Amino acid sequence: MTTITPTAKPGKQRGIEASRARTAVWLLIPTLIAIVLVAGYPLYRTIFFSLFEANLTSPDQRSYIGLGNFWFTTDEGVALGFLQDPKWWGAVQNTLLFTIVSVFLETVFGMIIALVVNSAFPGRAFLRTAMLVPWAIPTVVSAQMWAYMYNDSFGLVGRGALGGVALLANPTTSIWAMIAVDVWKTTSFMALLILAGLQSLPSDMYEAADMDGASKWTQFWRMTLPLLRPALLVALVFRSLDALRVFDIMSVMVGNVSAARLSMTAYARQALIDNQLLGLGSAVSIAIFIIIMVIVVIYVTAFRVKFD
């Protein structure tokens, strides 16, 4: 005897879905309000001050100059907008180089570490804990530690392995030295995020692949990587956002003045804090925000990930 289970009528089903949607909206309202207060209002004020010539100590005494902080040339031919400053474009170039190289290396090494610690072997729990030690060290502490190691007079790396090469004194070599520090410190963080994605993959899928004779290399490229795209996207976005805003490593290792030529954030800090230029600092912050937003859109588009 066949039992027929009654189904909800289409109209009633639409009513249920509409009720759930209204409930979801009401539950999201507190979060949206918090986002507007914490992020939206400061962003609005930053855009507002970017259109004025204002001093940080007296923001009320300002004069409207439109896009003058971005691009402005006086009648005497003097360029005042930061987009006309070669030092800004040098900071953009070095920041992008730092981000691309460090995030790429951290992703590759993090993937290798995650694959190793995801397999079963004695001491796996200890290794999972130990690999987080570099990431757990405060950035300022690790940067100062590596600055001593890079010292060309008494540093373990600068004096010994590289024969007294002044790594941090040369702008060309200093960026690579700081990339190495960032990779050493943050690879474990990438490994942790990738490991979380690996542990969410179904094990029976790999058992079926083994029975079909698929090699580990084939399983990695055809199964693991495609299924890891959401986890990789999250990891790449987190690390790229952090790397694009890099300041602390460079400030500690080469000082604020030299860091302004290597980091967009350090350039903004120099305009806003050192020179007390509220309008110019706000304009630089807007440019950094746009660059970061474009890179995140590129990530999401390239990975074609849908979060259900």
C-alpha positions in Angstrom: 0.0 0.0 0.0 1.4 3.3 -1.0 1.3 6.2 1.4 1.0 9.7 -0.2 2.6 12.5 1.9 0.7 15.8 1.5 2.8 18.7 0.3 2.3 22.3 1.0 0.4 24.4 -1.5 2.5 26.8 -3.6 0.9 29.8 -2.1 1.4 28.6 1.5 5.0 27.7 0.6 5.7 31.2 -0.7 4.2 32.6 2.5 6.5 30.5 4.7 9.5 31.6 2.6 8.5 35.3 2.9 8.1 34.9 6.7 11.5 33.4 6.9 13.0 36.2 4.8 11.4 38.9 7.1 12.7 37.1 10.2 16.2 37.0 8.6 16.0 40.7 7.9 15.0 41.6 11.5 17.9 39.4 12.8 20.4 41.2 10.5 19.3 44.7 11.4 21.5 44.9 14.6 24.5 43.7 12.7 23.9 46.2 9.8 23.5 49.0 12.3 26.8 48.1 14.0 28.5 47.9 10.5 27.2 51.4 9.6 28.4 52.9 12.9 31.7 51.2 13.0 32.7 51.3 9.3 30.2 53.4 7.4 30.4 56.6 9.3 34.2 56.7 9.6 34.4 56.0 5.8 32.0 58.9 5.2 34.1 61.2 7.3 37.3 60.1 5.5 35.7 60.9 2.1 34.5 64.2 3.5 37.9 65.4 4.8 39.6 64.2 1.6 37.9 67.1 -0.2 39.3 69.7 2.1 42.6 71.2 3.0 42.7 70.7 6.8 45.1 70.3 9.6 44.8 67.4 12.0 45.0 69.6 15.1 42.3 72.0 13.9 39.9 70.1 11.6 37.2 72.7 11.8 39.4 75.3 10.1 39.3 73.8 6.7 39.0 75.0 3.1 37.3 73.1 0.3 39.7 72.1 -2.5 37.7 69.3 -4.2 40.1 66.8 -5.6 43.1 68.9 -4.9 44.5 66.4 -2.4 44.5 63.8 -5.2 45.7 65.8 -8.2 46.5 69.5 -8.1 49.1 71.7 -9.8 49.6 75.3 -8.8 50.0 78.2 -11.2 53.7 78.0 -10.7 53.7 74.3 -11.9 54.1 72.8 -8.4 52.4 69.4 -8.0 50.6 69.0 -4.7 48.3 66.0 -5.1 49.7 62.7 -3.9 48.9 61.0 -7.2 51.7 63.3 -8.6 54.2 62.2 -6.0 56.7 59.5 -7.2 57.1 58.4 -3.6 53.5 57.4 -3.5 53.8 55.3 -6.7 56.9 53.7 -5.3 55.0 52.8 -2.1 52.2 51.3 -4.2 54.7 49.3 -6.3 56.5 48.0 -3.2 53.3 47.2 -1.4 51.9 45.2 -4.3 55.3 43.4 -4.6 55.3 42.6 -0.9 51.7 41.4 -1.1 51.9 39.2 -4.2 55.2 37.5 -3.3 54.5 37.0 0.4 50.9 35.8 -0.1 51.9 33.4 -2.9 54.8 31.9 -0.9 52.6 31.6 2.3 49.9 29.9 0.3 52.3 27.4 -1.3 54.1 26.6 2.0 50.9 26.7 4.0 49.3 24.2 1.6 52.3 21.8 2.0 52.2 22.1 5.8 48.4 21.6 5.9 48.6 18.5 3.7 51.4 17.1 6.0 49.6 17.7 9.3 46.3 16.6 7.9 47.7 13.1 7.4 47.9 10.6 10.3 51.3 10.1 11.9 52.8 10.1 15.4 53.2 13.5 16.9 50.7 15.2 14.7 49.0 17.0 17.6 52.4 18.4 18.7 53.3 19.6 15.2 49.9 21.3 14.8 50.6 23.3 18.0 54.3 24.0 17.2 53.6 25.4 13.7 51.6 28.3 15.3 54.5 29.6 17.3 55.8 32.1 14.7 52.3 33.4 14.2 51.7 33.7 17.9 54.7 36.0 18.4 53.7 39.7 18.2 54.6 41.3 14.9 56.7 44.0 16.5 58.7 41.5 18.5 59.4 39.2 15.5 60.3 42.3 13.3 62.8 43.5 15.9 64.2 40.0 16.4 64.8 39.7 12.6 66.2 43.3 12.5 68.9 42.1 14.9 69.5 39.0 12.8 69.8 41.1 9.6 72.3 43.4 11.2 75.5 43.5 9.1 77.8 43.8 12.2 76.5 41.2 14.6 73.4 39.6 13.1 73.3 35.9 12.5 72.0 36.3 8.9 73.5 39.7 7.9 77.0 39.0 9.3 77.3 35.3 8.7 75.3 33.8 5.9 75.4 36.8 3.6 78.9 38.1 4.4 78.0 41.4 5.9 75.5 42.6 3.3 73.5 45.6 4.7 70.1 44.2 3.8 67.9 46.8 5.5 70.0 49.7 4.4 69.4 49.1 0.7 65.8 49.7 -0.5 66.1 47.0 -3.1 67.1 44.3 -0.7 65.1 45.5 2.3 61.7 44.7 0.7 62.9 41.1 0.1 64.2 40.8 3.6 60.9 41.9 5.0 59.0 39.5 2.7 61.1 36.7 4.2 60.1 37.8 7.7 56.4 37.9 6.8 56.5 34.5 5.1 58.3 33.0 8.2 55.7 34.5 10.5 52.4 34.1 8.7 52.8 30.8 6.8 51.4 28.9 9.8 48.3 31.1 9.7 47.6 30.2 6.1 48.3 26.5 6.9 45.7 26.7 9.7 43.0 28.1 7.4 43.8 25.6 4.7 43.9 22.7 7.2 40.3 23.7 8.3 39.2 23.4 4.7 40.9 20.1 4.3 39.3 18.6 7.3 35.8 19.5 5.9 36.4 17.4 2.8 34.6 14.0 2.8 37.0 11.1 3.3 34.9 8.6 1.4 35.6 10.5 -1.8 39.3 9.8 -1.4 38.6 6.2 -0.6 36.6 5.9 -3.8 39.5 7.6 -5.8 42.0 5.1 -4.3 39.8 2.2 -5.4 39.7 3.7 -8.9 43.4 3.9 -9.0 43.8 7.7 -9.0 47.2 8.9 -7.9 47.7 11.3 -5.0 48.8 13.9 -7.5 45.6 13.5 -9.5 43.5 13.6 -6.4 45.1 16.8 -5.3 44.6 18.6 -8.7 41.2 17.2 -9.6 39.6 16.9 -6.1 41.3 18.7 -3.3 42.0 22.0 -5.0 38.6 22.5 -6.6 36.8 21.7 -3.3 39.2 23.9 -1.4 38.3 27.0 -3.4 36.0 28.6 -0.7 38.7 28.0 2.0 41.5 29.3 -0.2 39.4 32.4 -1.1 38.9 33.2 2.5 42.6 32.6 3.3 43.8 34.7 0.4 41.5 37.6 1.1 42.5 37.7 4.8 46.2 37.6 4.1 46.0 40.0 1.1 44.1 42.5 3.2 46.7 42.2 5.9 49.6 42.4 3.6 48.2 45.5 1.7 48.0 47.3 5.0 51.5 46.3 6.1 53.1 48.9 8.3 54.4 47.4 11.6 57.1 45.2 10.1 58.5 48.0 7.9 58.3 50.6 10.6 60.2 48.5 13.1 62.9 47.2 10.6 63.7 50.4 8.6 62.0 53.3 10.4 58.9 55.4 9.5 60.7 57.6 7.0 62.0 54.7 4.9 58.7 52.7 5.4 56.8 55.5 3.7 58.6 54.6 0.5 57.7 50.9 0.9 54.2 50.9 2.3 51.0 52.7 1.3 49.9 52.7 5.0 53.2 54.2 6.1 52.8 56.9 3.4 49.3 57.7 4.7 50.7 57.8 8.3 53.4 60.2 7.3 50.9 62.5 5.7 48.4 62.3 8.6 50.6 62.0 11.7 54.0 63.4 10.9 52.8 66.2 8.6 49.4 66.7 10.3 47.7 66.9 6.9 44.2 65.6 7.6 42.9 66.1 4.1 45.9 64.6 2.3 45.9 61.6 4.7 42.2 61.0 4.2 42.7 61.1 0.4 45.5 58.6 0.6 43.3 56.4 2.8 40.5 56.5 0.1 43.0 55.4 -2.5 44.2 52.5 -0.3 40.5 51.5 0.2 39.8 51.5 -3.5 43.0 49.4 -4.3 42.0 46.8 -1.6 38.4 46.7 -2.9 39.5 46.1 -6.5 41.8 43.3 -5.4 39.1 41.6 -3.4 36.7 41.8 -6.4 39.4 40.2 -8.6 39.8 37.4 -6.1 36.1 36.6 -5.9 35.7 36.8 -9.6 38.7 34.6 -10.4 37.6 31.9 -7.9 34.0 31.9 -8.9 32.9 30.8 -5.5 29.3 30.9 -4.4 28.6 30.8 -0.7 25.2 29.2 -0.1 
